[in-house]
Structure formats: structure tokens, C-alpha cells
Amino acid sequence: MWLAELDQALITNGRATHGMSEEAEPQKSLKKITWQYENCLACVWFTPFDPINADILERGQCIHPKLKPYNFIVSGRDWCNLFQEITQKQIDSRQEMATKAEDSKK
């Protein structure tokens, strides 16, 4: 009997959800997470400590003129309202300079 009641409880709006109704709302909210886009890693003002292997967990300094005096150390996943997207050309240039610097140490 309790199984029939459980099945009835899982039927919503004429269709069976099989427990998915509990998961649907969190899945919708995941689409609203903004730190995956317009974060420090993708910002022109972020200078990662390791530009060759930088990812969202990489730390670095924010060099925005308004924030530079504070010597902020941020991670690639941080973000703020001063975001300016970095171009692929700028990323390539930074990585090339870091590679040359690394090669000169050898």
C-alpha cells in the first residue's frame, strides 16, 4: 500500500517524476553561477603567479589602477565589477614572456 502512495506522491502535473523534482531546482540554480564567467582568470587586470599553467585556482595580483594600491592577491575564480575580458592574444603574449623568462633561468 505504501508503495502505491509513494508512486502517487511522485506524480506531478500528470507525469511521473521518479524523484527528479527534488533535483530539478538545484540544477536550474547552477546555471546562474557567475564566477565561471567574467572571473579574474579571464580578466585583463589579473596577473597570475604562474601564467603558463594558470587555472581558476591559480593566485595572482590584481593590477587594476583603482585596486593596485591595495596589493590584492586573488584567485582565478574571484570576480568584481571592474572586470575587463582579456583577449587570447594577450594570454598568448603573457605565456610567451613567462616561457622565455623560465628558459633564461636554465
Contacts in CASP RR format, 6 or more apart in sequence:
PFRMAT RR
TARGET T0000
AUTHOR 0000-0000-0000
METHOD contacts of the structure
MODEL  1
MWLAELDQALITNGRATHGMSEEAEPQKSLKKITWQYENCLACVWFTPFD
PINADILERGQCIHPKLKPYNFIVSGRDWCNLFQEITQKQIDSRQEMATK
AEDSKK
7 16 0 8 1.000
10 16 0 8 1.000
10 17 0 8 1.000
10 18 0 8 1.000
10 19 0 8 1.000
10 21 0 8 1.000
11 17 0 8 1.000
12 21 0 8 1.000
34 79 0 8 1.000
35 77 0 8 1.000
35 78 0 8 1.000
35 79 0 8 1.000
36 56 0 8 1.000
36 77 0 8 1.000
38 79 0 8 1.000
38 83 0 8 1.000
38 85 0 8 1.000
39 56 0 8 1.000
39 76 0 8 1.000
39 77 0 8 1.000
39 78 0 8 1.000
39 79 0 8 1.000
39 83 0 8 1.000
40 46 0 8 1.000
40 60 0 8 1.000
40 62 0 8 1.000
40 74 0 8 1.000
40 75 0 8 1.000
40 76 0 8 1.000
40 77 0 8 1.000
40 78 0 8 1.000
40 79 0 8 1.000
40 80 0 8 1.000
41 48 0 8 1.000
41 54 0 8 1.000
41 55 0 8 1.000
41 56 0 8 1.000
41 58 0 8 1.000
41 76 0 8 1.000
41 77 0 8 1.000
42 83 0 8 1.000
42 85 0 8 1.000
42 86 0 8 1.000
43 79 0 8 1.000
43 83 0 8 1.000
43 84 0 8 1.000
43 85 0 8 1.000
43 86 0 8 1.000
44 84 0 8 1.000
44 85 0 8 1.000
44 86 0 8 1.000
44 87 0 8 1.000
44 90 0 8 1.000
45 62 0 8 1.000
45 63 0 8 1.000
45 64 0 8 1.000
45 67 0 8 1.000
45 82 0 8 1.000
45 84 0 8 1.000
46 60 0 8 1.000
46 61 0 8 1.000
46 62 0 8 1.000
46 63 0 8 1.000
46 74 0 8 1.000
46 76 0 8 1.000
46 86 0 8 1.000
47 60 0 8 1.000
47 61 0 8 1.000
47 62 0 8 1.000
47 63 0 8 1.000
47 94 0 8 1.000
48 54 0 8 1.000
48 58 0 8 1.000
48 59 0 8 1.000
48 60 0 8 1.000
48 76 0 8 1.000
49 58 0 8 1.000
49 59 0 8 1.000
49 60 0 8 1.000
49 61 0 8 1.000
50 58 0 8 1.000
50 98 0 8 1.000
51 94 0 8 1.000
51 95 0 8 1.000
51 97 0 8 1.000
51 98 0 8 1.000
52 95 0 8 1.000
52 98 0 8 1.000
52 99 0 8 1.000
52 102 0 8 1.000
54 76 0 8 1.000
55 76 0 8 1.000
56 75 0 8 1.000
56 76 0 8 1.000
56 77 0 8 1.000
57 75 0 8 1.000
57 76 0 8 1.000
57 77 0 8 1.000
58 75 0 8 1.000
58 76 0 8 1.000
59 73 0 8 1.000
59 74 0 8 1.000
59 75 0 8 1.000
59 76 0 8 1.000
60 73 0 8 1.000
60 74 0 8 1.000
60 75 0 8 1.000
60 76 0 8 1.000
61 71 0 8 1.000
61 72 0 8 1.000
61 73 0 8 1.000
61 74 0 8 1.000
62 68 0 8 1.000
62 72 0 8 1.000
62 74 0 8 1.000
62 80 0 8 1.000
64 82 0 8 1.000
66 82 0 8 1.000
67 80 0 8 1.000
67 82 0 8 1.000
END
